[in-house]
Amino acid sequence: MVCLPFQIGALTLTVKPSIGIALWPGDGESAERLIDHADAAMYCAKRQRSGHAFFDQGGGDGSRKAQASPSA
């Protein structure tokens, strides 16, 4: 697993990935738009320390936001 601690010499390191998810076609028709929206979702996951977040278009106003999923 990525999140398990590992040793390098005397150091114990833990990696905690943040993943942003944007789905085609609802979150964007072009690769650039999907990457932009996945990036916005990734920063949401980082802020909320949730590990992952899905991009959410919002209430139809075109606002950029992301929704972090509850941890299992």
C-alpha positions in Angstrom: 0.0 0.0 0.0 1.1 3.5 -0.7 0.2 4.9 2.7 2.1 2.3 4.8 5.2 3.8 6.5 8.6 2.7 5.2 12.2 3.0 6.5 15.1 4.8 4.8 18.0 4.5 7.2 16.9 6.0 10.5 13.9 7.8 8.9 10.3 6.5 8.9 8.4 8.0 5.9 4.7 7.9 5.1 3.3 8.9 1.7 -0.2 10.2 1.6 -1.5 10.7 -2.0 -4.2 13.2 -3.0 -6.2 12.2 -6.1 -8.5 14.4 -8.0 -11.2 12.7 -10.2 -13.0 14.3 -13.1 -15.3 12.1 -15.3 -15.9 12.4 -19.0 -18.1 13.7 -20.5 -19.9 15.4 -17.6 -16.9 17.2 -16.2 -15.4 18.2 -19.6 -15.3 17.2 -23.2 -11.7 18.1 -23.8 -8.5 16.6 -22.2 -7.5 20.1 -21.0 -10.9 20.7 -19.3 -10.8 17.2 -17.6 -7.2 17.8 -16.4 -8.2 21.3 -15.1 -11.2 19.9 -13.2 -9.2 16.9 -11.8 -6.6 19.4 -10.6 -9.2 21.4 -8.8 -10.5 18.2 -7.2 -7.0 17.2 -6.2 -6.5 20.5 -4.3 -9.8 19.9 -2.5 -8.6 16.4 -1.5 -5.4 18.0 -0.2 -7.2 20.6 1.8 -9.6 18.1 3.3 -6.9 15.4 3.8 -9.4 12.9 2.4 -7.1 11.2 -0.1 -9.4 11.7 -3.0 -12.1 14.0 -4.3 -14.5 14.1 -7.3 -15.0 17.3 -9.3 -18.5 18.7 -9.0 -19.9 21.3 -11.4 -22.0 22.8 -8.7 -25.5 24.3 -9.0 -25.2 24.9 -12.8 -23.5 28.3 -12.3 -20.2 27.0 -13.7 -18.5 27.4 -10.4 -15.5 25.2 -9.7 -15.7 23.0 -6.6 -14.9 19.5 -5.6 -16.5 17.0 -3.3 -14.4 14.8 -1.1 -15.8 11.4 -0.5 -16.1 10.1 3.1 -13.4 7.7 4.1 -14.3 4.1 4.4 
